[in-house]
Amino acid sequence: MLTARTFAALVLTTTIATGCDVLDSDRIDEDGGVVLSEDGRMMLEIPEGALDEAVEITIERVDGPEGSAGALYLVEPMGLTFARPAVLTYDYDDQTLSDADPEALTLVAHRELSWAYLGDQLVDDEDQTVSASLMALSAVTVVVED
């Protein structure tokens, strides 16, 4: 099982090899970069050319809303849009699954007054991650689909 600590180590190794910075809160510029939540479970990979200028991006973990399978992550500044899709990856565990099939996991983002599915969902049950494309920053959580 890929733990949050192992996940963070893999992210660090990958980003060092590619020259991206891994941060839990810092300025990401036109060159792109990676932001990792303090708990190491949520990662945002921003590609080169996705931003026009340097922006401070943070991922804050708070209690999840009713019906979610995990914490709620506030990816800020909310509403910031990208010129190219970023990739959001969540490192899940057995508690997140609660006896569900990993393919039932999905990332959702809060949009105005409702929740929306993120595009291009990919579940990797070997590494225990679920990832999706993200075009605008918002509050994000993982749910188990029936």
Beta strands, then each sheet from edge to edge (+ up, - down):
strand 1: 22-23
strand 2: 25-28
strand 3: 33-36
strand 4: 42-46
strand 5: 55-62
strand 6: 72-76
strand 7: 81-91
strand 8: 105-111
strand 9: 114-117
strand 10: 119-124
strand 11: 129-136
strand 12: 139-144
sheet 1: 1+ 3+ 4- 7+ 11- 10+
sheet 2: 2+ 5- 6+ 12- 8+ 9-
end
